[in-house]
Amino acid sequence: MTPEIHAPDRLELFMAMEARKLAGTILPMVVLVFVWLVLAMFYFEAFPPPFERAGDWVIPWRQMFSPAAGTSLHGRLAFN
């Protein structure tokens, strides 16, 4: 005796097509939001804690123009 092969009915096929359409809409939107968040992070030069080191690597001039620690405003403006 051969086992019976289950054939999908119309409802299962319809639900599979709807799931594919939904995944085809939501997945690109999630990727788009992620890309915009990364671009905003670089534009505003605000890197949350997991990405702090990436900010120093991507924006090297950030460290070049940062004032020395403990220097007052008068010390930074003075031509010594």
N, C-alpha and C positions, 0 to 999 in steps of 0.2 A: 504494500500500500504506500503510495507516495504522499508526502506531507502537502498540505494545502498551502499554496502561496497566496499571501495577503496582497490584494491589489488596493491601492489607495482610492478612496472614494472622492467625489467632487469636493466635499468640504475640506478634506485633508489637503488636496491640491490647492484649493483656494487659500487656505491658511498659510501654506508654504509660500505661495506667491506674495501674499500680503507681508509675511515676515521678511522676504527678500527685499520688497519695496521699502519697508520700514528701515531695514538695515542699510539699504542704499541711500536713505535720506539722513538717518541719524549719524552714521559713521563719518561721512564727510563734514557734518556740522560739528562734531566733537573735534575732529582734526583742525577745522577752521578756527574754533575757539582757542584751542591749544596754541596754534601758530600766532594768533593775535595776542594772546597773553605773553608769549615769549617776545614778540616784537615790542610790546608795551614795556616789558621789563628792560629791554635794551634802550628804548627811547628815553624813558624816565631815569635810567641808570639806578634803579632801585632793585636790588637783588635780595630775595629772601634768604634766610640762613642756609638752605642746602646749596644755593648757587652763588654764595659770596665769592668763592675762589674763582669761579668762572667769570665774574665781573672784572676782576683784576687782570685776567688773561685776555679778555675781549676788549677791554677799554684800558690800555696801558697808560694813557695820559692822565688818568685819574690819580695814580700814585705820584706822577711827576710834579703835579701842581698842588698836592696836598701839603698843608703847612706842617712844620715839624711839631712834634708833641711838646707841650709846655711853652711854646712861643706865644708871646702876647701880640696884640694887634700892633702896638708901637714897635715891637721888635721886628715884625714882618715888614712894616712900612719904612723902617729906618734903612738908610744906605750905609752899611758898615763895611 
